[in-house]
């Protein structure tokens, strides 16, 4: 139901007898317990064991190439070697970092017991220091084509924003939308045009680098109030680091508390990120943060509403995005105030 782009994304893998045999043959592991599926919207993440330890087998969707998995593993290894808690792959019995099962890349890594997701304000503050550290470490890390541009991601760039959103809103209007759906399409187009206008006034483009891509909630696990695991690098790619920071701040606002209504609190969280980064963001970067936060819900329109193969699934996704689009519209009305709070630091 969540395949996309004419079947190019592929569906999430399922546990099968053939997969169990594959894992046993290549890693000497098998599913652990009665409910081994650990969840995850993109990949099958399967709790497995070799009777000595618990591990996680990750089965990717078909569009993710082996070269892409190798690039993700290289980035994780780089971060782990500098103290960021990332699980590194366990080589297969063939001594490779990944193997292929029915056209899907598969990797296995240690299971890390870290029960708390980054879903409170205090945990976000702790996590943002780690995100800053990740960005500092990835700033000069070499990025080839396999790492730079994921085919599907929760991301929309500032460049080409209006056209990208229009791909989704055209589809909405073509499926004979309800009045509420038509209103959401208009809202998305208006939001894109407003943000594009703000971007046009910016003096210089922001620099780009490799970033995590989805630094939120269950992808950042804590133990004893410390980050114990950063996982799910599926959306790793090149973009401004402030766009990656903005994703975390956006989800904080819509899922925990609206930090844009308290600019001092927003500035404090940006400060926690800068502490991990080891340097301050430029004034230009700080001014870009609220614009990038307001842009976040538009990837729902430009990526998922536009590309999901099932119209019913696309319509459900659109309906779920309605509150976030309304939030972003409200933020655009006080962009200047939030920018001033972020750029007027001593």
Secondary structure, DSSP 8 states (H G I E B T S, - for coil): ---BTTTTS-------HHHHHHHHHHHS-EE-SS--B---SSSEEEEEE-SS-EEEEEE--TTS-HHHHHHHHHHHHHHHHTT-----B---TTS-S-EEETTEEEEEEE-----EEE-SHHHHHHHHHHHHHHHHHHTTS---HHHH--SS-S---STTHHHHHHHHHHHHHHT---HHHHHHHHHHHHHHHHHHHHHHT-SS----EEE-S--SEEEEEEETTEEEEE---TT-EEE-HHHHHHHHHHHHHHHT--GGGSHHHHHHHHHHHHHHHTS---HHHHHHHHHHHHHTTHHIIIIIIHHBS-HHHHHHHHHHHHHHHHHHHHHHTTHHHHHHHHH---
